[in-house]
Amino acid sequence: MLPKPSTAFLQVSGMRVTFRSEAPPGQRLAEVRVGREVLSPSKTYRAAMPTSLAKGALGYFRIFDGLKVKQAGPALVDALCDYIRAEGTISPSAEPRLKDLSASSE
């Protein structure tokens, strides 16, 4: 949808994405890091999300088309609640997960 704003933006956690919103589609992504490592095309990553989204809800069929959806473990909301109960409190990082390198974004 870039450069238009959209409320249908897929949020991420545990990743940092550097991009150029003014670049043409297919050339916008500069870097993706998972934790401290650069995303590797030779690795397999797991993503947690609601089953409906993984199956293509809200138009995300374009992204996830053909990927195997496997339900493993508790529902996402239950896992989050269990984590917060175990930790007592959580402190989200103030570090931005998304960074636009385009001149007009600064």
C-alpha positions as CSV (number, residue, x, y, z in Angstrom):
1,M,0.0,0.0,0.0
2,L,3.0,2.3,0.3
3,P,3.2,5.2,0.0
4,K,-0.4,5.5,1.0
5,P,-1.2,5.1,4.7
6,S,-3.1,1.9,5.6
7,T,-4.7,0.5,8.8
8,A,-4.2,-3.0,7.4
9,F,-0.5,-3.0,8.2
10,L,0.9,-6.3,9.4
11,Q,2.7,-5.6,12.7
12,V,5.9,-7.4,13.7
13,S,7.6,-8.3,17.0
14,G,11.2,-9.5,17.4
15,M,12.2,-8.1,14.1
16,R,13.7,-4.8,12.8
17,V,12.9,-3.7,9.3
18,T,14.7,-1.0,7.4
19,F,13.1,0.1,4.1
20,R,12.7,3.0,1.6
21,S,9.0,3.9,1.2
22,E,9.8,6.0,-1.9
23,A,11.5,3.2,-3.8
24,P,9.5,1.2,-6.3
25,P,7.6,-1.9,-5.2
26,G,10.0,-4.9,-4.9
27,Q,12.9,-2.6,-4.2
28,R,11.9,-1.0,-0.9
29,L,13.3,-3.5,1.6
30,A,16.8,-2.6,2.8
31,E,17.3,-5.0,5.7
32,V,15.4,-7.3,8.0
33,R,16.9,-8.5,11.3
34,V,15.5,-11.2,13.5
35,G,16.9,-10.5,17.0
36,R,20.4,-9.4,16.2
37,E,20.9,-11.5,13.1
38,V,20.1,-10.5,9.5
39,L,17.2,-12.5,8.0
40,S,18.6,-15.5,6.1
41,P,16.9,-16.9,3.0
42,S,18.4,-20.3,3.9
43,K,16.8,-20.5,7.4
44,T,13.3,-21.5,8.3
45,Y,11.4,-19.1,10.7
46,R,8.2,-19.7,12.6
47,A,5.6,-16.9,13.1
48,A,2.9,-16.7,15.7
49,M,-0.4,-15.3,14.5
50,P,-4.1,-16.0,14.7
51,T,-5.1,-19.0,12.5
52,S,-7.5,-16.9,10.5
53,L,-4.8,-14.5,9.5
54,A,-2.4,-17.3,8.6
55,K,-5.1,-18.7,6.3
56,G,-5.4,-15.4,4.5
57,A,-7.9,-13.3,6.3
58,L,-7.9,-9.6,5.8
59,G,-6.3,-9.9,2.4
60,Y,-3.1,-11.5,3.6
61,F,-3.6,-14.5,1.2
62,R,-1.2,-12.7,-1.1
63,I,1.6,-13.0,1.5
64,F,0.8,-16.4,2.9
65,D,-0.5,-18.2,-0.2
66,G,0.8,-21.7,-0.4
67,L,2.5,-21.7,3.0
68,K,1.7,-24.5,5.4
69,V,-0.4,-23.4,8.3
70,K,0.3,-25.5,11.4
71,Q,-1.3,-24.9,14.8
72,A,1.2,-25.7,17.5
73,G,0.8,-24.9,21.1
74,P,-1.8,-22.6,22.7
75,A,-3.9,-19.9,21.0
76,L,-1.9,-16.7,20.6
77,V,-4.0,-14.8,23.2
78,D,-3.6,-17.6,25.7
79,A,0.2,-17.7,25.2
80,L,0.4,-13.9,25.7
81,C,-1.7,-14.0,28.9
82,D,0.4,-16.9,30.2
83,Y,3.6,-14.9,29.5
84,I,2.3,-11.8,31.2
85,R,1.2,-13.8,34.3
86,A,4.6,-15.5,34.5
87,E,6.5,-12.3,34.1
88,G,4.3,-10.1,36.3
89,T,5.0,-7.0,34.2
90,I,6.3,-6.5,30.7
91,S,8.3,-3.6,29.3
92,P,8.1,-3.1,25.6
93,S,11.2,-1.8,24.0
94,A,11.2,1.9,22.9
95,E,13.4,1.0,20.0
96,P,11.6,1.4,16.7
97,R,11.0,-1.9,14.8
98,L,10.5,-0.1,11.5
99,K,12.8,2.5,10.0
100,D,12.1,4.3,6.7
101,L,15.3,5.6,5.0
102,S,13.4,7.8,2.6
103,A,14.2,11.5,2.7
104,S,10.5,12.6,3.1
105,S,10.1,10.3,6.2
106,E,12.5,12.3,8.3
